[in-house]
Amino acid sequence: MINSFRIGENYLNYFAPGPYIKENRPPRLDLESSQGYTIATFYSSPLDYTDPMLRFKLDAGGCSQSLSPNGKHFVITYYDACIIELFTIDKSIKETYRGYFYPPKFKVVGTKVEPEEDRIWAFNALHAANSYVFASYDGDLASAKKKIRFNNITVFDWNGHALRLLKTDYRVDAICYSEDDGTIYAVITDESGRHYLGKLKIDLP
């Protein structure tokens, strides 16, 4: 699986190769020119030492990525592990912060990846602004009987400092932030499954 993000004339590519690829494994992140020349690569992952099947499950379908509008910052978060990675993008790809708050809780049986009972849901919707990172957050056991999931919004700066935890009565499914007027816009869902567009003014440092 590959996700590509345009940065001027260049492309930032995110790779999630299959679990059985061991030799000649591509980098997680690759910055390349429009002519296809490699400018920079980044290999390290917080999941380097997990089971290959689990890593593939999380890398391919269990995480989100977002690039800031100015193309200088990139963020990766995971649904089933409270991990956030922050990067600066220039002529190199530099990881500036890795927050590993709690690990994924899964059992790997052959090719099956099965969740454990004490698994905790972490991040969902993700948005990289030029100055901040916004992510909807749950932080509770997957087995917890909750009417609304991912109803919190976490706000980080690009140094990894947690600035706000905003609690709402809605599931936050998508987030956008206006730098001009300090407003969060979101797609939200109530406990009856009805969808709305939400707007929240926020004062950030």
Rosetta blueprint (number, residue, H / E / L):
1 M L
2 I E
3 N E
4 S E
5 F E
6 R E
7 I E
8 G L
9 E L
10 N E
11 Y E
12 L E
13 N E
14 Y E
15 F E
16 A L
17 P L
18 G L
19 P L
20 Y L
21 I L
22 K L
23 E L
24 N L
25 R L
26 P L
27 P L
28 R L
29 L E
30 D E
31 L E
32 E E
33 S E
34 S L
35 Q L
36 G L
37 Y L
38 T E
39 I E
40 A E
41 T E
42 F E
43 Y L
44 S L
45 S L
46 P L
47 L L
48 D L
49 Y L
50 T L
51 D L
52 P H
53 M H
54 L H
55 R H
56 F H
57 K H
58 L H
59 D H
60 A H
61 G H
62 G L
63 C E
64 S E
65 Q E
66 S E
67 L E
68 S L
69 P L
70 N L
71 G L
72 K L
73 H E
74 F E
75 V E
76 I E
77 T E
78 Y E
79 Y L
80 D L
81 A L
82 C E
83 I E
84 I E
85 E E
86 L E
87 F E
88 T E
89 I E
90 D L
91 K L
92 S L
93 I E
94 K E
95 E E
96 T E
97 Y E
98 R E
99 G E
100 Y E
101 F E
102 Y E
103 P L
104 P L
105 K L
106 F E
107 K E
108 V E
109 V E
110 G L
111 T L
112 K E
113 V E
114 E E
115 P E
116 E L
117 E L
118 D L
119 R L
120 I E
121 W L
122 A L
123 F E
124 N E
125 A E
126 L E
127 H E
128 A E
129 A L
130 N L
131 S L
132 Y E
133 V E
134 F E
135 A E
136 S E
137 Y E
138 D L
139 G L
140 D L
141 L E
142 A L
143 S L
144 A L
145 K L
146 K L
147 K L
148 I L
149 R L
150 F L
151 N L
152 N E
153 I E
154 T E
155 V E
156 F E
157 D E
158 W L
159 N L
160 G L
161 H L
162 A E
163 L E
164 R E
165 L E
166 L E
167 K E
168 T L
169 D L
170 Y L
171 R E
172 V E
173 D E
174 A E
175 I E
176 C E
177 Y E
178 S E
179 E L
180 D L
181 D L
182 G L
183 T E
184 I E
185 Y E
186 A E
187 V E
188 I E
189 T E
190 D L
191 E L
192 S L
193 G L
194 R L
195 H E
196 Y E
197 L E
198 G E
199 K E
200 L E
201 K E
202 I L
203 D L
204 L L
205 P L
